[in-house]
Amino acid sequence: MSGIVILILALLLDLTLGESSNRYHPVAWLGKLISLQLKFSPYGGSVRQFLYGAWMVLVTAAIIALPLYYALSFLQSWNILVYTVISAYVLKTTFSLRGLWAAVQKVKKCLERDDIADARLEINALVSRDTQDLSREQLISASIESCAENLCDSFVAPLLYYAVFGLPGAVLYRVINTFDAMIGFHGRWEFTGKFAARLDDVVNYVPARISSFLIVLASLYTGRAGAGWHALLKEHSKTESPNAGWTMSAMAGTLGIELEKARAYKLGAATETISTAAISRSQVIMLLSAAIWGVVIMAVEVAISAAR
C-alpha cells in the first residue's frame, strides 16, 4: 500500500505547505540547469539548434530519472519509512495545486483593487505571452485560461504518470514540462525548444483530454455542464496547441464567457460579462476537478495494491 500512502502524503504536503522556496525546490534546480545548458546552444542553424535541444531534454531526463530510480530502489529495501517520506516529497514537487490557486488569486486580488500594473506583473507567473499591454478583460481571460490549462500541467498529468509509471514517470513528466515552459515557445529559443514543445504535446495528449472532461463533470454544480461539453466539442481545435484548447474551451463554456488571446484565438460564447467573479468560479471548478481526479488516482492505487 506504499503507493497510496505516498500519494496521500504528497497531496497533504501540497495542500498544507504549498511550494517550498526555490533554494530547496528540485524544479527550481532544474530551471537553473536548463538556463546553464542554454548558454551553450548554437546561435545559428535551425537543425543544429533542434538537435541540441533534443540532446538537452533526453540527457537531462536520463541523468535525473536513472539515479532516482536506483536511489528509490535502495531506500525501499533499506527503510520503508524513509522511502515513503522522501518519495512523497519528490512526488509533491511534480505537481502544485495550491501554488496554482495562489498564483491566480494574486492576479484576482490586484484586479479587485483596480491595480492593473501589478496584475500584469503577477500574471507573468502563469503565462508566457507579453503582458505589458494587457487590458483588464485580457488579464481576467488569461487568469481563467491558466486555471484551465494548468489544471492539466500542474495536477492531472503528474498524477496520471505517477499512477501508470510510478514516481520516475511523474518526475520525467515534470522534466519535459519544465523544458517546454522555459524554451518551448516562439522566440529566441524556438528551434532549440521545438523538441521539448513537441514532446510536451505528446505527453499531455491524454491528460489534457481527461482534464477537459473533469472540468465538464465538475461544472455540474453550476448547471452548465451541457454548455461546457458543447464548447469543448466545437472549439477545442482553435488553439495552436493541440492540447490547450480542450481545457480552455470547456472552461469557457461552463462559465458562459469568451476567452481571448489577442491575434491567436477566441473560445466560448459570451452569455455573461467577464469579471473577477468568473475567476473565482474557475478556481472552484479547478479545485472540484482536482478533487475528482485525486479520488480516481487513489482508487487506481488501491486497485494496483490489491492486484499485487
FIROTI-966879 format. One line per 8 residues: number of its first residue (from 1); their letters; for each residue y, x, z of N, C-alpha, C. Coordinates in steps of 0.1 Angstrom, whole numbers, m for minus. Each point is the difference from the previous one (the first is absolute). Layout:
// residues N
NUM	A	Y/X/Z/Y/X/Z/Y/X/Z | ...
//
This chain:
// residues 308
1	MSGIVILI	m12/8/0/12/m8/0/13/9/0 | m2/13/m2/12/8/0/11/m3/m10 | m5/m5/m12/10/m4/m10/9/m11/4 | m5/m10/6/9/m11/5/9/4/11 | m6/9/9/8/4/11/12/9/m5 | m3/9/m9/11/8/m6/10/m8/m7 | m4/m11/m7/10/m9/m6/8/m7/10 | m6/m5/10/8/m8/10/10/10/7
9	LALLLDLT	m4/12/4/9/9/6/11/4/m9 | m3/2/m12/11/4/m10/10/m11/m1 | m5/m13/m1/9/m11/m1/9/m1/12 | m6/2/12/7/m1/13/11/11/0 | m4/12/m4/10/11/m1/12/m3/m8 | m3/m6/m12/11/m4/m9/9/m10/6 | m6/m11/5/8/m11/5/7/3/13 | m5/9/8/7/3/13/9/12/m1
17	LGESSNRY	m4/10/m7/8/13/m1/8/1/m13 | m5/m6/m10/7/2/m13/m2/15/m5 | 11/5/m7/m1/13/m6/3/11/10 | m7/11/m1/3/12/8/11/7/m8 | 7/10/7/10/8/m7/m6/8/m11 | 8/3/m10/m5/8/m11/m6/13/4 | 4/5/12/m5/13/4/m15/m1/3 | m5/m12/4/m14/m1/3/m8/m9/m10
25	HPVAWLGK	7/m4/m11/m6/m9/m9/m6/7/m12 | m14/m2/m2/m6/7/m12/6/m4/m13 | 5/m12/m2/5/m4/m13/13/8/m2 | 8/2/10/12/9/m1/m4/14/m3 | m10/5/5/m5/13/m3/m4/1/m15 | m7/m11/m4/m4/m1/m15/13/0/m9 | 10/m7/5/12/0/m8/6/14/m2 | 0/8/11/5/13/m1/m8/9/m9
33	LISLQLKF	m13/m2/0/m9/7/m8/3/m3/m15 | 2/m13/m3/3/m4/m14/13/6/m4 | 10/0/9/13/6/m4/m1/15/m3 | m9/7/8/m2/14/m2/m7/2/m14 | m10/m8/m3/m7/1/m13/10/m2/m12 | 9/m9/2/9/m4/m11/9/12/m4 | 2/9/10/9/12/m3/m7/8/m11 | m13/m1/m2/m7/8/m10/m3/m7/m13
41	SPYGGSVR	5/m13/0/m3/m8/m12/7/6/m12 | m6/0/m12/6/5/m12/13/m9/m3 | 10/7/m5/13/m7/m3/0/m6/m14 | m9/4/m9/m1/m5/m13/m14/m3/m5 | m1/m8/m10/m13/m3/m6/m7/m11/8 | 0/m12/m6/m6/m12/6/m15/2/3 | m7/7/m9/m15/2/3/m2/9/12 | 8/11/0/m2/10/11/4/m7/13
49	QFLYGAWM	10/m8/0/4/m7/12/m11/m10/5 | m5/m7/m10/m11/m10/3/m12/7/6 | m4/11/m6/m12/7/5/3/6/14 | 12/5/2/3/5/14/0/m11/10 | 6/m12/m4/0/m11/9/m14/m5/3 | m9/0/m9/m14/m4/2/m7/10/9 | 3/13/m2/m5/11/9/4/m2/14 | 13/m4/2/6/m2/13/m8/m11/8
57	VLVTAAII	m2/m11/m7/m6/m11/7/m15/3/3 | m7/5/m10/m14/2/2/m3/11/11 | 7/11/m1/m2/11/10/4/m4/14 | 12/m7/1/4/m5/13/m9/m9/6 | m5/m10/m8/m10/m9/5/m13/7/5 | m4/10/m7/m12/7/4/2/8/12 | 11/7/2/2/8/12/3/m8/12 | 3/m13/m2/2/m9/12/m13/m7/3
65	ALPLYYAL	m7/m6/m10/m11/m9/2/m13/8/4 | m2/11/m6/m13/7/3/0/6/15 | 11/7/4/0/4/14/m1/m11/10 | 7/m11/m4/0/m12/9/m14/m6/2 | m7/0/m12/m14/m6/1/m9/9/9 | 1/13/m1/m9/8/8/5/1/14 | 13/m1/3/5/0/13/m5/m13/7 | 1/m11/m6/m4/m13/6/m15/0/2
73	SFLQSWNI	m8/5/m9/m14/1/2/m4/8/12 | 7/11/2/m2/9/12/4/m8/13 | 12/m6/0/4/m7/12/m9/m12/3 | m5/m6/m10/m9/m12/3/m13/5/7 | m5/11/m4/m12/6/6/2/6/13 | 13/5/2/3/7/13/5/m9/11 | 9/m9/m3/5/m9/10/5/m13/m6 | m7/m11/2/3/m12/m7/14/m6/4
81	LVYTVISA	4/3/13/13/m5/5/11/7/m7 | m1/13/m1/11/8/m6/0/m4/m15 | m11/m1/m6/m1/m4/m14/7/m14/m3 | m2/m9/9/5/m13/m2/15/0/2 | 5/7/10/15/0/2/7/7/m11 | m5/12/m4/6/7/m11/0/m8/m13 | m12/m6/m3/m1/m8/m12/9/m11/0 | 2/m7/11/10/m11/1/14/5/m3
89	YVLKTTFS	4/11/5/13/5/m2/2/4/m15 | m10/6/m6/1/4/m14/0/m13/m9 | m8/m10/3/0/m12/m7/14/m7/1 | 6/0/12/13/m6/2/10/6/m9 | m1/13/m2/10/7/m9/m1/m4/m15 | m10/m7/m3/m2/m3/m14/6/m14/m3 | 4/m8/10/7/m12/m2/11/m2/10 | 9/m9/m3/12/m2/8/6/m14/m1
97	LRGLWAAV	m6/m9/7/4/m14/0/13/m2/8 | 0/6/12/12/m1/8/12/7/m6 | m3/12/m6/11/8/m6/6/m8/m12 | m8/m7/m8/5/m8/m11/8/m11/5 | m4/m7/10/7/m11/6/14/5/5 | 0/11/7/12/6/6/10/4/m11 | m5/6/m11/9/5/m11/7/m12/m6 | m8/m11/m3/6/m12/m5/10/m6/9
105	QKVKKCLE	m4/0/13/9/m6/11/14/7/0 | 0/13/m2/12/8/1/10/m4/m11 | m6/m2/m12/8/m5/m12/6/m14/3 | m9/m9/5/4/m13/3/11/m1/11 | 0/8/10/10/1/10/13/4/m5 | 0/10/m9/12/4/m7/6/m11/m8 | m8/m7/m7/5/m11/m8/6/m11/8 | m7/m3/11/5/m11/9/14/3/6
113	RDDIADAR	3/13/1/14/3/5/9/4/m12 | m5/m3/m12/8/3/m12/4/15/m2 | m9/8/5/2/15/m2/m8/4/m12 | 6/m2/m12/m7/3/m12/m3/15/m2 | 10/8/4/m2/15/m1/m12/5/8 | m2/m5/12/m11/5/8/m13/m6/m6 | 1/m12/m5/m12/m7/m6/m5/8/m12 | 9/6/m8/m3/8/m11/m7/13/4
121	LEINALVS	4/5/12/m6/12/5/m14/m3/5 | m2/m11/8/m12/m3/6/m11/m4/m11 | 4/m6/m11/m9/m4/m10/m7/12/m7 | 6/11/2/m6/12/m7/m13/4/6 | m3/m5/12/m13/2/6/m11/m8/m6 | 4/m10/m8/m9/m10/m5/m2/1/m16 | 11/4/m7/m1/0/m14/5/14/m6 | m4/2/m12/3/13/m7/12/m1/m9
129	RDTQDLSR	5/m13/m3/10/m2/m9/14/5/5 | 10/1/m8/13/4/4/6/m12/8 | 4/2/12/5/m11/8/15/0/2 | 7/9/m6/15/1/3/8/m12/m4 | m4/m7/m10/8/m11/m5/m7/m14/1 | m11/0/9/m7/m13/1/9/m10/8 | 0/m12/m5/7/m11/6/m8/m6/12 | 7/m9/7/m7/m6/12/m13/m7/m5
137	EQLISASI	1/m7/m11/m12/m8/m5/m11/10/m4 | 4/11/m7/m10/10/m4/m6/7/11 | 7/2/11/m5/7/12/m10/m10/7 | 3/m13/0/m10/m9/6/m13/m1/m9 | 2/0/m13/m11/0/m9/m9/13/2 | 7/11/1/m8/13/1/m8/0/13 | 6/m6/11/m7/m1/13/m12/m8/m1 | 1/m12/m7/m11/m9/m1/m11/6/m9
145	ESCAENLC	4/6/m11/m9/7/m9/m8/11/8 | 7/7/9/m7/10/8/m10/m6/9 | 4/m11/6/m10/m7/9/m13/m3/m7 | 2/m5/m12/m12/m4/m8/m8/12/m5 | 7/9/m7/m7/12/m6/m6/9/10 | 8/3/11/m5/9/10/m11/m6/9 | m1/m13/0/m12/m6/6/m13/6/m5 | 0/3/m13/m12/6/m6/0/15/3
153	DSFVAPLL	10/7/m3/0/15/2/m1/4/15 | 6/m8/9/1/5/14/m10/m6/9 | m8/m10/m6/m10/m6/9/m13/m4/m7 | 1/m8/m10/m13/m6/m6/m8/11/m6 | 6/9/m8/m7/10/m7/m7/10/9 | 7/6/10/m6/10/9/m12/m6/8 | 1/m13/4/m11/m6/7/m12/m3/m9 | 3/m3/m12/m10/m3/m10/m8/13/m2
161	YYAVFGLP	7/11/m2/m7/13/m3/m7/5/13 | 5/m4/11/m7/4/13/m13/m7/1 | 0/m13/m4/m12/m9/1/m10/5/m10 | 4/4/m11/m10/4/m11/m4/14/1 | 9/9/2/m3/15/0/1/7/13 | 4/m7/11/2/6/13/13/7/1 | 3/7/10/13/6/3/4/9/m11 | m8/9/m6/4/8/m12/6/m8/m11
169	GAVLYRVI	m6/m12/m2/5/m9/m11/14/m4/2 | 3/m4/13/14/m4/3/9/11/m1 | m4/12/4/9/12/0/3/4/m15 | m11/m1/m8/2/4/m14/10/m10/m7 | m1/m13/4/9/m10/m6/14/4/4 | 2/3/13/14/4/4/5/12/m7 | m8/10/m2/4/11/m8/5/m4/m14 | m8/m7/m7/4/m5/m13/13/m8/0
177	NTFDAMIG	1/m9/9/11/m9/1/13/8/4 | m2/10/8/12/8/4/5/8/m12 | m9/6/m8/4/7/m12/7/m9/m9 | m5/m13/m2/7/m9/m9/14/m4/5 | 1/m1/13/13/m4/6/10/11/m2 | m4/12/1/9/12/m1/3/4/m15 | m10/m1/m9/3/6/m13/m5/m10/m11 | m6/m11/3/m5/m9/m10/9/m10/m6
185	FHGRWEFT	12/5/m4/10/m10/m6/8/8/m10 | 8/m8/m8/8/7/m10/11/9/6 | 3/11/m6/10/9/6/m5/14/m2 | 5/9/9/m2/14/m1/m15/3/m1 | m8/m7/7/m15/4/1/m8/m10/m8 | 5/m7/m10/m7/m10/m7/m14/5/m5 | 0/11/m7/m13/5/m5/m9/6/10 | 7/7/10/m8/6/10/m7/m11/9
193	GKFAARLD	7/m11/1/m5/m11/9/m8/m10/m8 | m2/1/m13/m6/m10/m8/m15/m2/4 | m7/11/3/m14/m1/4/m1/m8/13 | 9/4/10/0/m7/13/3/m15/m2 | 9/m3/m9/4/m14/m2/m11/m8/m6 | m7/5/m10/m11/m7/m6/m12/m1/10 | m3/10/7/m11/0/10/4/m11/11 | 12/0/4/4/m10/10/m2/m15/m6
201	DVVNYVPA	3/m1/m13/m2/m13/m6/m15/m4/1 | m9/10/m2/m14/m3/0/m5/m4/14 | 4/8/10/m4/m3/14/6/m12/6 | 11/m5/m6/7/m12/6/m4/m12/m9 | m8/1/m10/m3/m11/m9/m6/m11/8 | m11/2/7/m6/m10/8/8/m4/12 | 5/9/8/8/m4/12/12/m8/m3 | 7/2/m11/12/m7/m4/m4/m15/m2
209	RISSFLIV	m11/m2/m7/m4/m14/m3/m5/m7/13 | m7/7/9/m4/m5/13/13/m4/8 | 10/9/m1/12/m3/8/7/m12/m5 | 0/m2/m13/7/m12/m6/m7/m13/5 | m13/1/0/m8/m12/5/3/m3/15 | 1/11/7/3/m1/15/14/m7/2 | 9/4/m8/14/m6/1/m1/m15/m3 | m7/m3/m10/m1/m15/m4/m7/m7/12
217	LASLYTGR	m11/6/5/m7/m6/11/9/m1/13 | 7/10/3/9/0/11/11/m10/m1 | 4/m3/m13/11/m9/m2/m3/m14/2 | m13/m3/3/m4/m14/3/9/m5/12 | 5/8/8/8/m4/12/13/m5/m5 | 5/4/m12/13/m5/m5/m2/m12/m9 | m13/m3/m3/m2/m11/m9/3/3/m15 | 1/13/m3/4/4/m14/m11/9/m6
225	AGAGWHAL	m12/m1/5/m11/8/m6/m2/m3/m15 | 1/m12/m4/m1/m4/m14/10/7/m8 | 13/0/4/10/6/m7/m2/15/m1 | m5/6/11/m3/14/0/m11/4/m10 | m11/m9/m1/m11/2/m9/5/m1/m14 | 8/m10/m3/6/m2/m14/8/12/m4 | 9/5/9/8/11/m4/m8/13/m2 | m11/1/8/m9/12/m1/m6/0/m13
233	LKEHSKTE	m6/m11/m5/m7/m1/m12/10/2/m12 | 12/m5/1/9/m1/m11/8/13/m2 | 3/7/11/10/11/m1/m4/14/5 | m13/1/3/m4/13/6/1/12/m10 | 1/m3/m13/0/10/m10/14/5/m4 | 10/m6/7/14/3/m4/5/14/4 | m7/6/9/5/13/5/m6/12/m8 | 6/11/0/m5/12/m7/m13/4/7
241	SPNAGWTM	m1/m1/13/m12/4/7/m11/m11/m2 | m12/4/m2/m11/m10/m2/m4/m7/13 | 5/4/11/m4/m5/13/12/m7/8 | 12/5/m1/11/m5/9/3/m14/m3 | m1/m4/m13/3/m14/m3/m8/m11/6 | m12/4/4/m9/m10/6/5/m4/14 | 3/9/9/4/m3/13/15/m6/0 | 8/6/m9/14/m5/0/2/m13/m6
249	SAMAGTLG	m8/m4/m10/1/m13/m6/m6/m10/10 | m10/3/7/m6/m9/10/10/m3/11 | 7/11/4/10/m2/11/12/m8/m5 | 5/2/m12/11/m7/m6/m4/m15/m1 | m12/m3/m4/m4/m14/m1/m1/m7/13 | m6/7/10/m1/m7/13/13/m2/7 | 10/8/m3/13/m1/6/10/m9/m8 | m4/m3/m13/8/m8/m8/13/7/m4
257	IELEKARA	0/13/m2/12/8/m4/m3/9/m12 | 10/5/m6/m1/10/m11/2/14/5 | m10/9/m2/2/14/3/3/7/m13 | 10/9/1/5/6/m12/3/15/3 | m5/8/m9/4/14/m1/8/2/m13 | 13/4/1/9/1/m11/m7/7/m12 | 1/m5/m12/m5/6/m12/m15/3/0 | m7/m7/9/m15/2/1/m8/m13/0
265	YKLGAATE	3/m9/9/m8/m12/1/7/m11/8 | m4/m12/m3/4/m12/9/m13/m7/2 | m3/m3/13/m12/m7/4/3/m12/8 | m7/m11/m3/2/m12/8/11/m9/m6 | 0/m13/5/10/m10/m4/8/m3/12 | 13/1/m1/9/m2/12/2/m14/3 | m8/m5/9/2/m14/5/7/0/14 | 2/12/6/7/1/12/9/12/m1
273	TISTAAIS	11/0/7/10/11/0/m6/12/7 | 1/12/m6/m5/12/6/9/4/11 | m6/3/12/8/3/12/m8/9/9 | 6/4/11/m8/8/10/m11/m9/6 | 2/m13/0/m11/m8/6/m13/1/m9 | 2/3/m13/m11/2/m8/m7/13/3 | 7/10/4/m6/13/5/m9/m3/12 | 6/m8/9/m8/m3/12/m13/m8/m3
281	RSQVIMLL	1/m9/m10/m12/m7/m4/m10/9/m7 | 5/10/m7/m9/9/m7/m7/9/11 | 7/4/10/m6/8/11/m11/m8/7 | 2/m13/2/m11/m8/6/m12/m1/m9 | 3/m2/m13/m12/m1/m9/m7/14/m1 | 7/10/1/m6/14/0/m9/2/12 | 5/m4/12/m7/1/12/m13/m9/0 | 2/m12/m5/m12/m9/0/m10/5/m10
289	SAAIWGVV	4/6/m12/m9/5/m9/m7/12/6 | 7/8/7/m6/12/6/m10/m4/11 | 3/m11/7/m9/m5/11/m13/m5/m6 | 1/m7/m11/m12/m5/m7/m9/12/m5 | 7/10/m6/m7/11/m5/m7/8/11 | 7/1/11/m5/8/11/m13/m7/5 | 0/m13/1/m12/m7/4/m12/2/m10 | 4/m1/m13/m10/2/m10/m7/14/1
297	IMAVEVAI	9/10/1/m6/14/1/m8/2/13 | 4/m6/11/m8/0/12/m13/m6/m2 | m1/m11/m7/m12/m7/m2/m9/9/m9 | 6/6/m10/m8/10/m8/m6/11/8 | 8/6/9/m5/10/8/m11/m4/9 | 1/m12/6/m11/m6/8/m12/m1/m8 | 1/m5/m12/m11/m3/m9/m7/14/m4 | 8/10/m2/m5/13/m4/m8/6/12
305	SAAR	6/m2/12/m7/5/12/m13/m7/3 | 0/m13/m3/m12/m8/2/m11/3/m9 | 4/5/m13/m10/3/m10/m6/13/2 | 6/9/8/m6/13/2/m11/1/10
//
